[in-house]
Amino acid sequence: MFDEILGLPAHPLIIHFAVVLTPLLVAVAIVYALLPRLRTYVAWAVVLLSLAAPMAVFAARQSGESLKAARFGTAEGEMAARISTHQSFANPLLLSVIGLGVAALLLVYATSPARDSIGRDRFGRTVTMLLAGVTVVLAAVAGYFVFRAGDSGARAVWS
């Protein structure tokens, strides 16, 4: 499933979803967490990207494993080292994006008022502030790992 798309290796095609959707999730999650007055405008984007970005990163990781097995299983020396470095960012990126997605979804849920509490956060200001802080930290972590994964992949291919 993650091997080829129309006869081309799937990984170089799929990674573009992860490389675009993850930074978008990072940006809108930070905006949602830090700018409460903009929450009504970006909530839909946070929800959609919190679901789509982890799926894109998962597909990129799986297609990368398929590409490595199919074309670079016998790579040695410097090429093997570059591929290994690139591959080492796959799991931390996936885990951080999943964590960010969950935290962002919880933050959206926590900030949407319950029926009996017009204008107030669902679980109170303290929980909202805590979730906002966790969301910002996870956004920074996911941003770091998507950059490192992309940079190491580009260096593996173009160096």
Helices and strands as residue ranges (DSSP letters): E 4-5, E 8-9, H 10-34, G 36-38, H 39-71, H 77-87, H 90-111, H 125-158
